[in-house]
Amino acid sequence: MYVTIADFIREWNKEALLTQNVLDGLTDDALKQQVYPEGRTLGRIAWHLTTTIPEYLAHFGLKIDGVENAENVPTSAKEMAETFRNVSSYASKVIEEQWTDESLEQIQEAFGRQESNAMILMGLIKHIVHHRGQVTVLMRQAGLKPFGVYGPPKEDWIHLGVENPPL
């Protein structure tokens, strides 16, 4: 739980950087990778995790501009990664400017529950982490090596001389 805005910003910056590293590894072709034939594409999921950041914050009272043309999923991996970079930086600035440490204690209705703003911000990070995990799986299916988020991917373990990496 976040007690100060600075606590949240530290965690946000770490998770945003990890997500940025994953998104920087995408290719235009990989964006077409689907979960299953009728399912979302990797590009749609990555775009969703990007565009919902300002939507989520605005829903909970922050004054923040949304992503322009959010309904149109880009076909450029570079554009998608750059948009995430801008949105994640902008979001932290908006939170720092508009909420105080005391704001974190305020309670709001959040998806049918009463939650503190601190819990709402934690939910934002969990949402990004959830979809980042989906992106890394789809990257594998698209033939890309994903960035090691909380540990190295199998290729890096092998490079380090570990033939049977820990699970």
DRENDO-1510 file (C-alpha; in Angstrom, 1 decimal, always signed):
<recs>
REC; n; res; u; v; w
REC; 1; MET; +0.0; +0.0; +0.0 .
REC; 2; TYR; +1.2; +3.4; -0.8 .
REC; 3; VAL; +1.5; +5.9; +2.0 .
REC; 4; THR; +3.0; +8.8; +0.0 .
REC; 5; ILE; +2.7; +9.9; -3.6 .
REC; 6; ALA; +6.5; +9.4; -3.7 .
REC; 7; ASP; +6.1; +5.7; -2.8 .
REC; 8; PHE; +3.7; +5.3; -5.7 .
REC; 9; ILE; +5.8; +7.2; -8.2 .
REC; 10; ARG; +8.9; +5.0; -7.3 .
REC; 11; GLU; +6.9; +1.9; -8.0 .
REC; 12; TRP; +5.2; +3.3; -11.0 .
REC; 13; ASN; +8.5; +4.3; -12.6 .
REC; 14; LYS; +9.9; +0.8; -12.0 .
REC; 15; GLU; +6.9; -0.9; -13.5 .
REC; 16; ALA; +6.6; +1.6; -16.4 .
REC; 17; LEU; +10.3; +1.0; -17.3 .
REC; 18; LEU; +9.8; -2.8; -17.3 .
REC; 19; THR; +6.8; -2.4; -19.5 .
REC; 20; GLN; +8.6; +0.1; -21.7 .
REC; 21; ASN; +11.4; -2.5; -22.2 .
REC; 22; VAL; +8.9; -5.1; -23.2 .
REC; 23; LEU; +7.1; -2.8; -25.6 .
REC; 24; ASP; +10.4; -1.7; -27.1 .
REC; 25; GLY; +11.0; -5.3; -28.2 .
REC; 26; LEU; +7.8; -5.5; -30.3 .
REC; 27; THR; +7.9; -5.6; -34.1 .
REC; 28; ASP; +5.3; -4.4; -36.5 .
REC; 29; ASP; +4.6; -8.0; -37.6 .
REC; 30; ALA; +4.3; -9.3; -34.0 .
REC; 31; LEU; +1.5; -6.8; -33.4 .
REC; 32; LYS; -0.7; -9.1; -35.5 .
REC; 33; GLN; -0.1; -12.2; -33.2 .
REC; 34; GLN; -3.5; -13.3; -31.8 .
REC; 35; VAL; -4.3; -15.1; -28.6 .
REC; 36; TYR; -6.7; -17.4; -30.6 .
REC; 37; PRO; -8.3; -16.8; -34.0 .
REC; 38; GLU; -11.2; -14.6; -32.7 .
REC; 39; GLY; -9.1; -13.1; -29.9 .
REC; 40; ARG; -7.3; -9.8; -29.4 .
REC; 41; THR; -4.0; -9.3; -31.1 .
REC; 42; LEU; -0.8; -8.5; -29.3 .
REC; 43; GLY; -1.0; -5.0; -30.7 .
REC; 44; ARG; -4.6; -4.6; -29.3 .
REC; 45; ILE; -3.5; -5.7; -25.8 .
REC; 46; ALA; -0.4; -3.5; -25.8 .
REC; 47; TRP; -2.5; -0.5; -27.0 .
REC; 48; HIS; -5.2; -1.2; -24.4 .
REC; 49; LEU; -2.7; -1.1; -21.5 .
REC; 50; THR; -1.4; +2.2; -22.9 .
REC; 51; THR; -4.6; +4.0; -23.6 .
REC; 52; THR; -6.4; +2.9; -20.4 .
REC; 53; ILE; -3.8; +4.7; -18.2 .
REC; 54; PRO; -5.3; +8.2; -18.7 .
REC; 55; GLU; -8.9; +6.8; -18.9 .
REC; 56; TYR; -8.4; +5.0; -15.6 .
REC; 57; LEU; -7.0; +8.1; -13.9 .
REC; 58; ALA; -9.7; +10.4; -15.3 .
REC; 59; HIS; -12.4; +8.0; -14.0 .
REC; 60; PHE; -11.0; +8.6; -10.5 .
REC; 61; GLY; -11.1; +12.4; -10.7 .
REC; 62; LEU; -7.7; +13.3; -12.1 .
REC; 63; LYS; -7.7; +15.9; -14.9 .
REC; 64; ILE; -5.7; +14.2; -17.7 .
REC; 65; ASP; -5.9; +14.1; -21.4 .
REC; 66; GLY; -6.6; +10.8; -23.1 .
REC; 67; VAL; -4.6; +9.3; -25.9 .
REC; 68; GLU; -5.5; +10.9; -29.3 .
REC; 69; ASN; -7.2; +8.4; -31.6 .
REC; 70; ALA; -7.2; +5.8; -28.8 .
REC; 71; GLU; -9.8; +3.7; -30.7 .
REC; 72; ASN; -7.4; +3.1; -33.5 .
REC; 73; VAL; -4.7; +0.5; -32.8 .
REC; 74; PRO; -1.4; +1.6; -34.5 .
REC; 75; THR; +0.3; -0.8; -36.9 .
REC; 76; SER; +3.7; +0.6; -35.9 .
REC; 77; ALA; +5.4; -1.0; -32.8 .
REC; 78; LYS; +7.6; +2.0; -32.5 .
REC; 79; GLU; +4.6; +4.4; -32.3 .
REC; 80; MET; +3.0; +2.2; -29.7 .
REC; 81; ALA; +6.1; +2.1; -27.6 .
REC; 82; GLU; +6.6; +5.8; -27.9 .
REC; 83; THR; +3.0; +6.5; -26.9 .
REC; 84; PHE; +3.4; +4.3; -23.8 .
REC; 85; ARG; +6.6; +6.2; -22.9 .
REC; 86; ASN; +4.8; +9.6; -23.2 .
REC; 87; VAL; +1.6; +8.4; -21.4 .
REC; 88; SER; +3.4; +6.8; -18.5 .
REC; 89; SER; +5.5; +9.9; -17.9 .
REC; 90; TYR; +2.6; +12.2; -18.2 .
REC; 91; ALA; +0.5; +10.1; -15.8 .
REC; 92; SER; +3.1; +10.3; -13.1 .
REC; 93; LYS; +3.3; +14.1; -13.6 .
REC; 94; VAL; -0.4; +14.5; -13.3 .
REC; 95; ILE; -0.6; +12.4; -10.1 .
REC; 96; GLU; +2.2; +14.3; -8.5 .
REC; 97; GLU; +0.5; +17.6; -9.4 .
REC; 98; GLN; -3.0; +16.8; -8.5 .
REC; 99; TRP; -2.9; +14.4; -5.5 .
REC; 100; THR; -1.2; +14.7; -2.2 .
REC; 101; ASP; -0.2; +12.1; +0.4 .
REC; 102; GLU; -3.6; +12.8; +2.1 .
REC; 103; SER; -5.4; +12.2; -1.2 .
REC; 104; LEU; -4.2; +8.5; -1.0 .
REC; 105; GLU; -6.4; +8.0; +2.0 .
REC; 106; GLN; -9.6; +9.2; +0.4 .
REC; 107; ILE; -12.2; +6.6; -0.4 .
REC; 108; GLN; -14.0; +6.3; -3.8 .
REC; 109; GLU; -16.3; +3.8; -5.5 .
REC; 110; ALA; -14.1; +1.6; -7.6 .
REC; 111; PHE; -15.6; -1.1; -9.7 .
REC; 112; GLY; -18.4; -1.8; -7.2 .
REC; 113; ARG; -16.2; -1.5; -4.1 .
REC; 114; GLN; -15.1; +1.2; -1.8 .
REC; 115; GLU; -11.4; +1.7; -2.1 .
REC; 116; SER; -8.8; +4.2; -1.1 .
REC; 117; ASN; -7.0; +6.2; -3.8 .
REC; 118; ALA; -3.9; +4.3; -2.8 .
REC; 119; MET; -5.6; +1.0; -3.7 .
REC; 120; ILE; -6.9; +2.5; -6.9 .
REC; 121; LEU; -3.3; +3.4; -7.9 .
REC; 122; MET; -2.2; -0.1; -7.0 .
REC; 123; GLY; -5.0; -1.4; -9.3 .
REC; 124; LEU; -3.6; +0.7; -12.1 .
REC; 125; ILE; -0.2; -0.9; -11.7 .
REC; 126; LYS; -1.7; -4.4; -11.5 .
REC; 127; HIS; -3.6; -3.8; -14.7 .
REC; 128; ILE; -0.4; -2.9; -16.5 .
REC; 129; VAL; +1.4; -5.9; -15.1 .
REC; 130; HIS; -1.4; -8.2; -16.0 .
REC; 131; HIS; -1.4; -7.1; -19.7 .
REC; 132; ARG; +2.3; -7.0; -19.8 .
REC; 133; GLY; +2.4; -10.7; -19.0 .
REC; 134; GLN; +0.0; -11.3; -21.8 .
REC; 135; VAL; +2.2; -9.3; -24.2 .
REC; 136; THR; +5.3; -11.4; -23.2 .
REC; 137; VAL; +3.5; -14.7; -23.9 .
REC; 138; LEU; +2.3; -13.4; -27.3 .
REC; 139; MET; +5.8; -12.2; -28.1 .
REC; 140; ARG; +7.0; -15.8; -27.6 .
REC; 141; GLN; +4.3; -17.1; -29.9 .
REC; 142; ALA; +5.3; -14.5; -32.5 .
REC; 143; GLY; +8.9; -15.7; -32.4 .
REC; 144; LEU; +10.3; -12.8; -30.4 .
REC; 145; LYS; +12.5; -13.0; -27.3 .
REC; 146; PRO; +10.8; -11.1; -24.5 .
REC; 147; PHE; +12.6; -8.8; -22.2 .
REC; 148; GLY; +13.3; -10.4; -18.8 .
REC; 149; VAL; +10.9; -8.6; -16.5 .
REC; 150; TYR; +11.5; -10.0; -13.1 .
REC; 151; GLY; +14.2; -12.4; -14.2 .
REC; 152; PRO; +16.0; -13.4; -17.4 .
REC; 153; PRO; +14.2; -15.2; -20.2 .
REC; 154; LYS; +15.4; -18.7; -21.1 .
REC; 155; GLU; +17.9; -17.5; -23.7 .
REC; 156; ASP; +19.7; -15.3; -21.1 .
REC; 157; TRP; +19.8; -18.2; -18.6 .
REC; 158; ILE; +21.5; -20.4; -21.3 .
REC; 159; HIS; +23.9; -17.6; -22.1 .
REC; 160; LEU; +24.8; -17.5; -18.4 .
REC; 161; GLY; +25.6; -21.2; -18.5 .
REC; 162; VAL; +22.4; -22.5; -16.8 .
REC; 163; GLU; +21.0; -25.3; -19.0 .
REC; 164; ASN; +17.9; -26.0; -16.8 .
REC; 165; PRO; +16.7; -22.6; -15.6 .
REC; 166; PRO; +14.7; -22.4; -12.4 .
REC; 167; LEU; +11.0; -22.4; -12.8 .
</recs>
